[in-house]
Amino acid sequence: MYLSLALFLQAAPSGGEFAAALAVVTRKPVAVEDLRGLTCRARGRAKAESLCTWQWKQNGHWRRYSITAVMDNHNWLLVDAPAPRE
């Protein structure tokens, strides 16, 4: 119960957790070094869902993205595909 409570209170994934979840969604390897400026803001009172924004280096260029991250049991899952931000 204590482990579940600790994960429940975690409002955002770590860089490594986020890269792993992003690799699942995109079906491509994602290196933590290719991500920067990751910020996640909890939505609602449960803190199990967060809106995340970050920059992702692709083809030598940094591009801004956003996506919703959801805590499911002990794993962070990303909802839908990363959305480019201008």
C-alpha positions in Angstrom: 0.0 0.0 0.0 2.8 2.4 0.7 4.4 1.9 -2.7 1.1 2.6 -4.4 0.5 5.7 -2.4 4.0 7.0 -3.3 3.4 6.4 -7.0 -0.1 7.9 -6.7 1.4 11.2 -5.4 4.1 11.4 -8.1 2.8 14.1 -10.5 5.2 13.6 -13.3 7.4 10.9 -14.9 11.1 11.1 -14.7 13.1 11.7 -17.9 13.9 8.0 -18.3 10.3 7.0 -17.7 9.1 9.6 -20.2 11.6 8.5 -22.8 10.5 4.9 -22.4 6.8 5.8 -22.6 7.5 8.0 -25.7 9.3 5.1 -27.4 6.2 2.9 -26.9 3.9 5.5 -28.4 6.2 6.3 -31.4 7.5 2.7 -31.9 11.0 4.2 -32.2 14.0 4.3 -29.8 14.1 7.5 -27.8 17.3 8.6 -26.1 17.0 10.7 -22.9 19.7 13.0 -24.3 17.4 13.9 -27.2 14.8 15.4 -24.8 15.0 18.6 -22.9 12.8 21.0 -20.9 10.4 18.3 -19.8 7.7 19.9 -17.6 4.5 18.1 -16.5 1.6 19.8 -14.8 -0.8 17.6 -12.9 -4.4 17.8 -14.0 -7.2 17.4 -11.4 -6.9 16.4 -7.7 -5.7 12.8 -8.3 -2.3 13.8 -9.8 -2.5 10.6 -11.8 -2.8 12.6 -15.1 -0.4 15.3 -16.3 0.0 17.5 -19.3 3.6 17.3 -20.4 5.6 19.7 -22.7 9.1 19.2 -23.9 11.6 19.7 -26.7 12.7 16.7 -28.8 15.8 16.7 -31.0 15.0 15.2 -34.4 17.2 15.5 -37.4 19.4 17.9 -35.6 16.6 20.4 -34.8 14.8 20.9 -31.4 11.0 20.9 -31.8 8.4 21.5 -29.1 5.8 19.0 -28.3 3.0 18.2 -25.8 1.2 15.1 -24.6 -0.9 13.8 -21.8 0.7 11.3 -19.4 -1.3 9.0 -17.2 -0.2 6.9 -14.3 -1.5 3.4 -14.7 -0.6 1.1 -11.8 3.2 1.5 -11.7 3.8 2.8 -15.2 3.4 6.1 -17.0 1.4 5.9 -20.2 1.2 8.5 -22.9 -2.2 9.3 -24.4 -2.3 9.6 -28.2 0.6 10.8 -30.3 3.0 13.7 -29.4 1.5 17.0 -30.7 3.8 19.5 -32.2 3.7 23.0 -30.7 4.6 26.2 -32.5 
